[in-house]
C-alpha cells in the first residue's frame, strides 16, 4: 500500500491542501486594455477641433470604454460557465474537453485582440494585481452568496469573471448541484459560523494563517469539501450513512508521535498496528512484537497500474509467517487495479490460494485508492463500475468466510465510489491527522505513513483500531 499511497494520500492528510484556485493569477484577457489602446490611437490621429468637439469625443470615448469593460466581463463569465450540471460522479470525472474550454477562454480573448496582446501582458499590474487578492475576492463572493441564502452572479464583479474564466471552479455535489461556478445554491447552514457575519469569520480565519480549504470546511459543516482537479468539490453529508463516534479529545499523542485512543479516564482502549509490504524489506518480527505491535496487515498481491499484471508481494510469505510466529494478529490486503469482473475474480482466487496453507482468520482488504500519478488503469473507470467491482471482491471474500474490508482516503471515498452501495462492508480509513473530519463509519484507522517501529528499517504505516470483529 505504501508504494502507491505515499504521494496520493499525503496530499489530503499530511498538510493543508494546496489551494487549487491559485491558478487564477493569470493576467486578464486583453479585452479592455486593448480596446482602450485602440481608442487612444484613433483620437491621437483625429486632428484638431473646437473645445466642444473635443469634449464630445472625450465623452464618447468614456462611453465606449465603459461598454467595452462590461462586454469583457460578460464574455469571461460566459466562458467560465461552460461546464454543465451533474452528479458527484460527474464532477469528479469531468471531461478533459470541458475543463480545457474553461481554462483556455482567456487565451482566446487575448488572441482576438491582435497585435495589442503583448502590450497588455507587459503591464499585468494594471489589470488586477497579485494572486492573493483574486483568491480572497473569489472566496468572499462565494461565502457571501451561500450565507445570504441567494444566488450570486460572480460575473457582476469583473475581476471574478476573469478569475472564473481562468479555470477556477466551485463544484457542489448533492441537492441543487451546480458545476460551472456561476450560480451558487441556497444551501448554507445557519450554523456555519459562530459569528453573525461570515465575512468576519472568513477574514479572521485567513488572518490566523488557515488555508482556504480549511476555512471553507469550517464555514460549511453540512458539506465535505475536498480540493481536486483544480477546484473545490462540495459533497453534502449523507445522514443515512453510519457515522463514527471518534473524538479528537480522546486521542493521546506520545512523544514518539504514536497515537493512542483513550477512554474518559485516560485508559488506552485502542490496539496498535502496522501495514507492511516488500518496501519495508526484511522485518525482524520479534522486535516488532517487543515494540507493542498487536496486529499487522500484510500486502499479499498487487496489480500493476499500467501493465495490469497481477504480482505476489515477494515478502508476503516471510511477513505472514514471521508475524504469526511472534503472536501478532494478521490481515492481508490487495492493491487492485482491476477494470473488469474477470480480473477481480482472478485477484480473489489468487489471494485465497496464498492463504490456503495458513490458519488465517483476519480481515481481507481491497485497496481501491488511485495510483500515485493519477493515471492508473482503474482510475479511468466510471464511479458506478468501480463501486460494482469493489462490491464483487467483498462478496467473494465473504463467501470464503473472511471479513472483507475496504481501504480508502477521503478523496477516493467521496469521488471514486458510491458509498451507500458499500455500506455493508467494514472500512479502513487513511487520515493523517486527528481532526476526524471524515464523518462516516470506519473501524481501522491509518494515521501515519512515516512511523517508526523497532525491527523495521525506515518508515512504516501506523494503524489502530478501537473496536471491530476482525477474527482476532
TIVO-408379 format. One record per residue (C-alpha): residue number from 1; x, y, z. Coordinates in Angstrom, 1 decimal, decimal comma, m for minus. Each point is the difference from the previous one (the first is absolute). Layout:
resi/c1/c2/c3
NUM/X/Y/Z
...
This chain:
resi/c1/c2/c3
1/0,0/0,0/0,0
2/2,8/2,4/0,8
3/1,6/m0,1/m3,4
4/m3,2/1,3/m1,6
5/m1,2/2,2/2,8
6/3,0/2,1/1,0
7/m0,8/2,9/m2,3
8/m3,7/m0,7/m0,4
9/m1,2/0,1/3,6
10/2,4/2,5/1,4
11/m1,5/2,6/m2,2
12/m3,3/m0,3/1,8
13/1,1/m0,7/3,6
14/3,5/1,1/0,9
15/0,0/3,7/m0,8
16/m2,6/2,6/m1,0
17/m1,0/m0,6/m3,5
18/1,5/2,3/m2,5
19/m2,5/2,5/m1,1
20/m1,2/m1,3/m3,4
21/m1,3/3,5/m0,9
22/3,5/1,6/m0,1
23/0,0/m0,5/m3,7
24/m2,2/3,1/m0,1
25/3,0/2,2/0,1
26/0,1/0,2/m3,8
27/m0,3/3,4/m1,6
28/m3,4/1,2/m1,2
29/m0,9/m0,7/m3,6
30/1,2/2,9/m2,1
31/m3,5/1,5/m0,6
32/m0,4/3,2/1,8
33/3,7/1,0/m0,1
34/0,3/m0,6/m3,8
35/m3,2/1,8/m0,8
36/1,1/3,0/2,1
37/3,4/0,1/m1,9
38/m1,8/m0,1/m3,3
39/m2,4/2,8/1,0
40/2,9/2,1/1,0
41/1,8/m0,5/m3,3
42/m3,1/1,1/m1,9
43/m0,3/3,1/2,0
44/3,7/0,9/m0,3
45/m0,5/0,1/m3,8
46/m3,3/1,6/0,0
47/1,3/3,5/m0,6
48/m1,0/3,2/1,8
49/m3,4/1,4/0,6
50/m2,0/2,3/2,2
51/0,0/m0,4/3,8
52/m3,6/m1,2/m0,2
53/1,0/m2,6/m2,7
54/2,8/m1,2/2,1
55/m2,2/m0,3/3,0
56/m2,6/m2,0/m1,9
57/2,6/m2,3/m1,3
58/1,3/m0,5/3,5
59/m3,4/m0,9/1,3
60/m0,5/m2,4/m2,9
61/3,3/m1,7/0,9
62/m1,0/m0,4/3,6
63/m3,3/m1,5/m1,0
64/1,8/m2,5/m2,3
65/2,4/m0,9/2,7
66/m2,8/m0,7/2,5
67/m1,9/m2,1/m2,5
68/3,3/m1,9/m0,9
69/0,7/m0,8/3,6
70/m3,5/m1,3/0,5
71/0,2/m2,2/m3,2
72/3,3/m1,5/1,1
73/m1,4/m0,8/3,5
74/m3,1/m1,7/m1,5
75/2,1/m2,0/m2,6
76/2,4/m1,2/2,7
77/m2,9/m1,1/2,2
78/m1,6/m1,9/m2,8
79/3,2/m1,8/m0,8
80/0,4/m1,0/3,6
81/m3,5/m1,4/0,2
82/0,4/m2,4/m2,9
83/m0,1/m3,3/2,0
84/m3,4/m1,4/0,8
85/m1,7/m1,3/3,0
86/0,4/m3,5/1,2
87/0,3/m2,5/2,9
88/2,9/m0,5/2,3
89/1,4/m2,5/m2,4
90/m0,3/2,4/m2,9
91/1,9/2,7/1,9
92/2,8/m2,3/1,1
93/0,4/m1,4/m3,5
94/m0,6/3,0/m2,1
95/1,2/m0,2/m3,6
96/3,3/1,4/m1,0
97/m1,7/1,8/m2,8
98/m2,3/2,0/2,3
99/2,9/0,9/2,4
100/2,1/1,0/m2,9
101/m2,7/2,3/m1,3
102/m0,2/1,8/3,3
103/3,8/0,4/0,4
104/0,7/1,2/m3,5
105/m2,7/2,7/m0,3
106/2,4/2,8/1,0
107/2,4/m1,1/m2,6
108/m2,6/0,2/m2,7
109/m0,9/3,5/1,1
110/3,6/1,1/m0,1
111/0,4/m1,3/m3,6
112/m3,1/1,9/m1,0
113/1,7/3,2/1,0
114/2,6/m0,3/m2,8
115/3,3/1,9/0,3
116/m0,9/1,5/3,3
117/0,4/m3,2/2,0
118/3,7/0,6/0,9
119/m0,8/3,5/1,1
120/m2,7/m1,2/2,3
121/2,3/m2,8/1,4
122/2,8/2,5/0,6
123/m2,0/1,8/2,7
124/m1,8/m2,7/2,0
125/m0,1/2,1/3,2
126/m2,4/2,4/m1,8
127/m2,4/m2,9/m0,5
128/m0,6/m1,4/3,5
129/3,0/m0,3/2,2
130/1,3/m3,1/1,7
131/m1,4/m3,5/0,4
132/m1,1/0,3/3,6
133/m2,6/2,8/m0,5
134/m1,6/m2,2/m2,7
135/m0,2/m3,0/2,3
136/m1,4/2,1/2,9
137/m2,5/1,8/m2,3
138/m1,3/m3,2/m1,4
139/m0,3/m1,7/3,3
140/m1,7/3,0/1,5
141/m2,6/0,0/m2,8
142/m0,6/m3,7/0,4
143/m0,4/0,3/3,7
144/m2,2/3,0/m0,2
145/m2,3/m1,7/m2,5
146/m0,5/m3,1/2,2
147/m0,4/2,0/3,2
148/m2,6/2,3/m1,6
149/m2,1/m2,9/m1,0
150/m0,2/1,1/m3,6
151/1,6/m0,5/m3,4
152/3,1/2,0/m0,7
153/1,0/1,0/m3,5
154/3,7/0,2/0,2
155/0,3/1,7/m3,3
156/m1,4/3,2/1,5
157/3,5/0,5/1,3
158/2,4/0,4/m3,0
159/3,0/m1,4/1,8
160/m2,0/m3,1/1,0
161/m1,2/m0,5/m3,5
162/3,7/m0,2/m1,1
163/0,8/m2,1/3,0
164/m2,6/m2,6/m0,9
165/0,9/0,0/m3,7
166/3,6/m0,9/1,0
167/m1,2/m3,4/1,2
168/m1,0/0,6/3,6
169/m3,2/m2,0/0,7
170/m2,2/m0,8/2,9
171/m1,7/m3,4/m0,2
172/m2,9/m0,8/2,3
173/m1,2/m3,6/0,2
174/m3,3/m1,0/1,5
175/m3,3/1,9/m0,1
176/m0,2/3,0/m2,4
177/3,3/m1,0/m1,6
178/1,9/2,5/m2,2
179/3,3/m0,4/m1,6
180/0,7/3,1/m2,1
181/0,8/2,4/2,9
182/m2,4/2,6/m1,3
183/m3,0/m0,5/2,4
184/0,2/m1,4/3,5
185/m3,0/m1,6/1,7
186/m1,9/1,0/3,1
187/1,5/m2,7/2,2
188/2,1/1,6/2,7
189/m0,5/m1,2/3,5
190/m1,2/2,6/2,5
191/2,5/m1,4/2,4
192/3,0/0,4/m2,4
193/1,7/2,5/2,3
194/m0,1/1,2/3,5
195/0,1/3,6/m1,4
196/m3,0/1,7/m1,3
197/2,1/1,2/m2,9
198/1,6/m2,8/m2,0
199/2,4/2,4/m1,6
200/1,4/0,8/3,4
201/0,5/m3,6/0,6
202/1,7/m0,4/m3,4
203/2,3/3,0/0,6
204/1,0/m1,3/3,5
205/0,6/m3,5/m1,2
206/2,3/1,1/m2,9
207/1,7/2,5/2,2
208/0,8/m2,7/2,5
209/1,9/m1,9/m2,7
210/m2,6/m2,6/m0,9
211/m0,3/m1,2/m3,5
212/m3,0/0,8/m2,2
213/m1,0/m3,7/0,0
214/0,1/m0,1/3,8
215/m2,0/3,2/0,2
216/m2,7/m1,3/m2,4
217/m0,3/m3,2/2,0
218/m0,7/2,0/3,2
219/m2,6/2,2/m1,7
220/m1,9/m2,9/m1,6
221/m0,5/m2,7/2,6
222/m2,7/m1,7/m2,1
223/2,4/m0,8/m2,8
224/3,2/m1,9/m0,4
225/2,4/2,0/m2,1
226/3,1/m1,2/m1,9
227/2,4/1,7/m2,4
228/0,2/m2,0/m3,2
229/0,5/0,7/m3,7
230/0,7/3,7/0,5
231/m3,3/0,6/1,9
232/m1,7/m0,3/3,3
233/m2,5/m2,8/0,1
234/m2,9/0,1/2,4
235/m1,8/m3,2/1,0
236/m3,1/0,3/2,2
237/0,4/m2,3/3,0
238/m2,3/m3,1/m0,3
239/m1,7/m0,4/3,4
240/m1,3/m3,4/m1,1
241/3,5/m1,5/0,2
242/1,4/m1,3/3,3
243/2,3/2,4/1,8
244/3,0/m0,5/2,3
245/0,1/1,4/3,5
246/3,7/0,8/0,2
247/0,9/3,1/2,0
248/3,2/2,0/m0,4
249/0,3/0,5/3,7
250/0,4/m3,7/0,5
251/3,1/m0,3/m2,2
252/3,2/m0,1/2,1
253/3,2/0,8/m1,9
254/3,1/m1,6/1,4
255/3,5/1,7/m0,2
256/0,8/m2,4/m2,8
257/m2,9/1,3/m2,0
258/m2,0/m3,2/0,5
259/m3,7/0,4/0,5
260/m2,1/m1,7/2,6
261/m3,8/0,2/0,5
262/m1,0/0,3/3,6
263/m3,3/m0,1/2,0
264/m1,3/2,6/2,3
265/2,3/m1,1/2,8
266/3,1/0,1/m2,2
267/0,3/m3,7/m0,5
268/1,3/m1,2/m3,4
269/m2,8/m1,9/m1,8
270/1,6/m0,1/m3,5
271/2,2/m2,7/m1,5
272/3,3/0,8/m1,6
273/0,6/m1,2/m3,6
274/2,0/0,4/m3,1
275/m0,4/m0,9/m3,7
276/3,0/m1,2/m2,0
277/1,2/m1,2/m3,4
278/3,2/m0,8/m1,7
279/1,0/3,7/0,2
280/0,8/m0,6/3,7
281/2,5/m2,6/m0,9
282/1,1/m2,7/2,4
283/m2,0/0,5/3,2
284/1,1/m1,2/3,5
285/m3,4/m1,1/1,3
286/1,3/m0,8/3,4
287/1,0/3,7/0,5
288/m3,3/1,1/m1,5
289/m1,9/m2,0/2,6
290/2,2/1,4/2,8
291/m0,9/3,5/m1,2
292/m3,6/m0,7/0,9
293/m1,4/m0,6/m3,5
294/m3,2/m2,1/0,3
295/m1,0/m0,4/m3,6
296/1,5/0,3/m3,5
297/m1,8/0,2/m3,3
298/2,3/m1,5/m2,6
299/m0,1/0,5/m3,8
300/m0,6/m3,2/m1,8
301/m0,6/1,1/m3,6
302/0,1/3,1/m2,1
303/m1,0/0,6/m3,6
304/2,1/2,3/m2,2
305/m1,8/3,3/m0,5
306/1,4/0,2/m3,6
307/0,7/m3,6/m1,0
308/m2,9/m1,6/1,8
309/2,2/m2,9/1,0
310/m0,9/m1,7/3,3
311/3,0/m0,5/2,2
312/0,6/m1,7/3,4
313/1,9/2,1/2,5
314/3,4/m1,5/0,3
315/0,0/0,4/3,8
316/m3,5/m1,4/0,6
317/1,0/m3,4/1,1
318/2,7/1,2/2,4
319/m2,2/2,7/1,4
320/m3,1/m2,0/0,7
321/2,0/m2,9/1,5
322/2,3/2,4/2,0
323/m2,9/1,9/1,4
324/m2,0/m3,1/1,0
325/3,0/m1,6/1,6
326/0,4/3,0/2,3
327/m3,6/0,2/1,1
328/m1,0/2,9/m2,2
329/m3,5/m0,2/m1,6
330/0,0/0,3/m3,7
331/m2,2/1,3/m2,8
332/0,8/0,2/m3,7
333/m0,6/2,5/m2,8
334/m0,1/0,1/m3,8
335/0,8/3,2/m1,9
336/m2,5/m0,3/m2,9
337/0,1/1,5/m3,4
338/m2,6/m2,3/m1,4
339/m2,2/1,4/m2,8
340/m2,5/m2,9/m0,4
341/m1,6/m2,9/1,8
342/2,5/m2,6/m1,3
343/2,9/1,9/1,5
344/m1,7/0,4/3,3
345/m0,7/m3,7/0,2
346/3,6/m0,7/m1,0
347/1,2/2,1/2,9
348/m2,4/m1,7/2,5
349/0,9/m3,5/m1,2
350/3,8/0,7/0,1
351/m0,3/1,4/3,5
352/m2,0/m3,0/1,3
353/2,7/m2,3/m1,4
354/2,7/2,0/1,9
355/m2,0/m0,3/3,3
356/m0,7/m3,7/m0,3
357/3,0/m1,3/1,9
358/m0,6/2,3/3,0
359/m2,5/0,0/2,8
360/m1,1/3,5/m1,1
361/m3,0/1,6/1,6
362/0,7/3,7/m0,4
363/m1,5/2,7/m2,2
364/0,5/0,0/m3,8
365/0,4/3,5/m1,3
366/m0,5/1,4/m3,5
367/2,0/3,3/m0,5
368/m1,9/2,1/m2,5
369/1,9/3,2/0,1
370/1,2/1,7/m3,1
371/3,6/m0,5/m1,4
372/2,6/2,5/1,3
373/0,2/1,7/m3,4
374/m3,7/0,0/m0,5
375/0,3/m2,0/m3,2
376/m0,9/m3,5/1,2
377/m2,1/m2,2/m2,3
378/m2,7/m0,3/2,6
379/0,0/3,8/0,5
380/m1,6/0,3/m3,4
381/m3,1/m2,0/1,0
382/m3,3/1,7/0,6
383/m1,0/0,2/3,6
384/m2,8/m2,6/m0,4
385/2,3/m2,6/m1,5
386/2,7/0,5/2,6
387/m2,7/m0,4/2,7
388/m1,3/m3,2/m1,5
389/3,4/m1,5/m0,3
390/0,8/0,9/3,6
391/m3,2/m1,6/1,2
392/0,6/m3,1/m2,0
393/3,4/m0,5/1,6
394/m1,6/0,4/3,4
395/m2,7/m2,5/m0,7
396/2,6/m2,6/m1,2
397/1,9/0,5/3,2
398/m3,2/m0,5/2,1
399/m0,7/m3,2/m1,9
400/3,3/m1,3/1,2
401/m0,8/0,8/3,7
402/2,3/3,0/0,3
403/m0,8/3,5/1,1
404/0,2/2,4/m3,0
405/1,4/3,5/0,6
406/0,3/3,0/m2,4
407/3,0/2,3/0,3
408/m0,3/3,6/m1,2
409/0,8/3,6/0,8
410/m2,5/2,9/m0,1
411/0,5/0,7/m3,7
412/m0,6/m3,6/m1,1
413/m2,9/m0,4/2,4
414/m1,8/3,1/m1,3
415/0,8/0,2/m3,6
416/0,9/m3,5/m1,2
417/m2,8/m2,3/1,4
418/m3,6/0,2/1,0
419/0,2/m0,4/3,8
420/m3,7/m1,0/0,5
421/0,6/m3,1/m2,1
422/3,0/m1,1/2,2
423/m1,7/0,7/3,4
424/0,0/m3,7/0,9
425/3,7/m0,4/0,1
426/2,6/1,1/2,6
427/2,3/2,9/m0,9
428/3,6/0,9/0,6
429/0,6/3,7/m0,3
430/3,2/1,9/m0,6
431/0,0/3,4/1,6
432/3,2/1,5/1,2
433/m1,2/2,3/2,8
434/m2,4/m0,4/2,9
435/m2,7/2,5/m1,0
436/m2,3/m2,8/m1,1
437/m1,4/2,2/m2,8
438/m1,2/m3,1/m1,9
439/m3,3/m0,9/1,8
440/m0,9/m3,4/m1,2
441/0,6/m3,3/1,8
442/3,3/m1,8/m0,1
443/1,6/m2,5/2,3
444/3,7/0,2/m1,0
445/1,8/3,3/m0,1
446/3,4/0,5/m1,8
447/1,2/3,2/1,6
448/3,6/0,3/m1,3
449/2,2/m1,2/m2,8
450/3,3/1,2/1,7
451/m0,1/m2,1/3,1
452/3,0/m1,7/1,7
453/m0,1/m3,5/1,5
454/2,8/m2,1/1,3
455/1,0/m2,8/m2,3
456/m0,9/2,0/m3,2
457/2,5/2,2/m1,9
458/m1,5/3,3/m1,2
459/m3,6/1,2/0,2
460/m3,0/m2,2/0,5
461/m3,7/0,7/0,0
462/m1,6/0,2/3,4
463/m3,6/m1,2/0,7
464/m2,3/m0,5/2,9
465/m3,5/m1,3/0,7
466/m2,2/0,5/3,0
467/m2,6/m2,7/m0,7
468/m0,8/m2,3/m2,8
469/m0,6/m3,7/m0,6
470/3,0/m1,0/m2,2
471/0,2/m3,6/1,1
472/2,9/0,7/2,3
